């Protein structure tokens, strides 16, 4: 099961420095707990500030990797993706990027990565936001590593947005690409997404409003039977 923490520091209380500190604490928790992917999605940040935050996040992930290596802990390594900014991902040595549904194609990102590739990995890890079967199929044909399909359930902060439903999730999961469920995912409904065929679960509040270690433990034990 793939677990994907998507960040949003604006959901934390306090001023900007306090929110930033809280976010970095969550990133460190995610890395220690075995979350597979972490998307830095601070869309309101100026590029320079986003790059500085991404560098701090990478430092957190490196520290977690080093700690696991020293203790012999074989937990999955957390990989950092930057939302829609291939340039920043390359600059900080991140693992890849997450693309919007109307962004440049995964194949274009891979060409840029191969040309300027100074990242830790030989190729970029690329996720794509999708809202339909057509978009998921396109992500697969363009070489994305996984698609994030949303919103599956009603979102608390977007009550007017129509959820796609579990049946829609079941349909997109038939495409030849891992699909992660996003949108209103909770510990209570996660299993239904996996039973519909999702390869994993993505969320903001799911991780930010709960103890990440417990969330990971519960989710990894909630697979379909």
N, C-alpha and C positions, 0 to 999 in steps of 0.2 A: 504494500500500500504506500502510495506517495502522499506526503503531507507537505503543504505549501502555506507558509505564513506570509501574508501580504501586509506591509506596514502602513500605518497611518498615525503619525505622531499627534495630529490634531485632536484625536479622541482622548488623549491624556489630559488631565487637569493641569493648571499652572501656566507659568509664562513659557516662552520659547526655550530657554535653557533647561527648565525642569522637564518639559516634554521631551526634549532631546535626550536627556539623561535617562528618562524612563524608557524611551525607545531602545536605547543601546543596552539597557538591562534586559529587555525582552529579547533582543537579538542574541545576547549571550546565553540566555536561558534556552532559546530555540536550538542553538548550536550544541549545548550540553545535553539536550533532551533527545536529539536524533531526528529533528525535522529535516526533511530532504532538501527542500528549496525555500529560499527566503527572497521575496521580491521587495526591493527598496522602491516604494511607490509614493514618494513625497512630491507630488506633482506641482505644488505651489512654491517649491524651493527654487531660488535662482541657481543656475548651473554650478557656480563656484561653491555655494553652500552645499549643494547636493553631492558634489565631488568630495568635499571635506567629510561629510557624513558617511559617504560610501567607504572612504579610507578607514574611518573609525570602525565601521562595521566589519571590514575585511580584517582589521587587527583583532577584533573579537573572535572571528571565525578561526583565524590562525592560532590564537591562544587556545581555543577549544580543541583544535586538531593536535596541537602539541601536548596538551594535557592528556588526551586520549592515548597518544603514542607512548607517553611516559608511564601510563598506568596499565597499558595493554587492553584498554577498553575498545571493543570493536564496533561501537555504535556507528550508524551511518553518518557519513560526512555531510554537513550542511553546505549547500552551494548557493552563492549569492548571484541574483539576477537584478539588473537595473532596469527600471521601467522605461522603455522606449528610447534609452540613451546609449547607443552602441559606443559613442565616443567616450563617455564617462566610464562605462564598463571596461573598456580597453585601458583607459588611463589608470584605473585603480587596481587592475589585475583581477577583476571579478570573473565569475564563471560563465556569464552570458547575459542575455537580455530577455525581457518580457515585452512582447509587441501588442499594441492595440489591434483591433480588428481591421482598422483602416490604415495601418502603418505600412512601412516598407515590408517587403516579403522576407521570410526567413532565409531564402536563398541569397538575397542581396546582403543581409546581415552576415551570412557565412562568408561571402566573397570579401567583404570589408575585414572581417576577423582574420581570414587567411592572409590578407595582404599586410595588415598592421599588427598581426597577432602577437601581442606581448603578454597575453593572459596566461594563467596557470595551466589551462587546458589547451590542447592542440586545436580544438574546435569549440565554438560557442555552444552553450546549452541555450536552446530557444523555446520559450513558451509563447502561446498566442491566445489572446482573449477571443472567444467565439460566442455567438448568440444564435446560431442556426446550423443545420446539417451542412449547408453549402459552405459556410465558413470553416467548419471543422474539416470537411473534405479538402478544402483548399490548403489549410494549414498542413495537412498530411502530405499532399502532393508537393508542397513547397519546401518540405524538409524540416518542419518543426519537430521538436522532440516530444512535445505534448501540447494539448489544447486545454484551456480552462473554459468550461461552459457555464454561463450564468444568465440570469439568476434562476436557480432551481426552485427556491422557495421565496416566500414574501420576505423582503428586507425591511428591517425595523426603521431604517433611515430613509426608505423610499417606498412608502406604503402605496403610492399610486402606480408603481412599476408592476406590470403584470408578470408573475413568475412563469417560467417555462414549463414546469411540471416534471414529475418523475418519468412520465412516458416520453417526453421530449428528450430527457437525458438518456433514456434507454435507446432511443433511436440514434442519437449521435455517437453513442458508445459502440455502435456497430462499425464505425469507420476504422481505418487501419492506422490508428494513432491512440496513445493513452489519453484518456479524457478525465480531467479532474472536475469535480462538482464544486460550484461556488454560488453563494447567495443564500443567506438565511440558514447556513449549515450550523447545526448544534449537535451536542453529544446525544441528544434524543433522536434526531432524524438521520444521523450519519450512516447508520447501517443500511437504511433504505436506499441510499445513493449507491452504496457498494453492491447491493443486491440488484440494482438496475444496470450494473456493468461498469461503474466508474472505477478508474484505476487508482483514484485517490481523492483527497478532499483539500479544498483551499478555503482560506478565510482570513478576515481581519479580526473581528470581535471574538471569534472562536478562540484565538490565541491571546489576544491582548487583554481580554476581560477575565481570563482564567489562568490558573497555574499551568504553564505549558507542559511541564513534566507529567502532570496528571492527565492533561488532554491527550498527549501522545500515547500514554499507557492505555487509556480507555479506548481510543480510536483503533489502536493496533489490535485490540481484543474484540472489536465490533464487526469484523468481517462477516460476509454472508456464510451461512452454514448449509 
